[in-house]
Amino acid sequence: MTTPELDQAYWEGLWSKTLRDHADMVAQRPPNKHLVAELADVPPGLAADAGCGHGADTLWLASHGWKVTSIDFSSTALAQGQFMAEAAGAGLKERITWVESDLAQWVPEEDRYDLIICLYVHMAGSVEEMVKRMARGIAPGGTLFLVGHRPVDPETGAATAAANQVQVSVDAAIAALDPHAWEFVVAEERPRSVAGTGVDAVIRAQRVR
Ligand SMILES: C[S@@+](CC[C@H](N)C(=O)[O-])C[C@H]1O[C@@H](n2cnc3c(N)ncnc32)[C@H](O)[C@@H]1O
């Protein structure tokens, strides 16, 4: 089998099929466990969710008082997120701005965000460049939170579902961030928090200056 191109058409097709076949499962998907474990106690501010998909994490952030800009290049995923935010009520939709954009080009306004998250996103170009670009959008004191499904299961050596993708790793994140400006609160591989085999790289970095 050939590896599919992980471009906009691929994700758009995958989201259309997933929402057609498993709409209920998608609507009920909880926020990411690593995110909840790390950020539940962080006071809300301005956040961005880069590669937000249908926005389970965006909705969780908004329900905790964050104002969130949520970026994805799948209009189908964004429409689902918008629908779920409206259905949730409680003023959630007013706290979220959905942006259809390619992360390869997305440049956050410098020093703007208290939090940028990027979870399970295949990075088509250099991972380090992408991490640096997101980091420039974080205000002093703010947090960059990244999770990447590792392509190989360290226990078995078997390929995981992320084998054909390039997601963030602990090493790439450490290489990308200036150690004088960033403190790694967490930078480790943890047991996977959602379906699938292997481990997730979990990076929580705080801008110290
Ligand atoms: C595996 S999903 C993860 C979604 C969400 N972060 C989560 O954890 O549930 C990857 C998402 O990244 C989006 N994506 C991948 N490459 C992208 C790019 N270059 N620009 C914008 N979105 C992208 C896809 O459309 C998809 O919604």
The ligand as an ORCA input file, in Angstrom:
! r2SCAN-3c Opt
* xyz 0 1
  C      -4.641     13.705     14.034
  S      -5.566     15.183     13.840
  C      -5.408     15.896     15.468
  C      -6.484     16.901     15.757
  C      -6.436     17.491     17.168
  N      -5.226     18.249     17.422
  C      -6.584     16.392     18.206
  O      -5.626     16.086     18.910
  O      -7.680     15.837     18.265
  C      -4.465     16.217     12.892
  C      -5.140     17.520     12.466
  O      -4.169     18.378     11.917
  C      -4.698     18.987     10.778
  N      -3.549     19.363      9.938
  C      -2.566     18.533      9.481
  N      -1.674     19.230      8.757
  C      -2.096     20.523      8.773
  C      -1.601     21.708      8.179
  N      -0.499     21.715      7.447
  N      -2.297     22.846      8.381
  C      -3.430     22.860      9.104
  N      -3.954     21.757      9.683
  C      -3.287     20.602      9.518
  C      -5.612     17.955     10.159
  O      -6.598     18.521      9.320
  C      -6.213     17.318     11.406
  O      -7.401     17.958     11.778
*
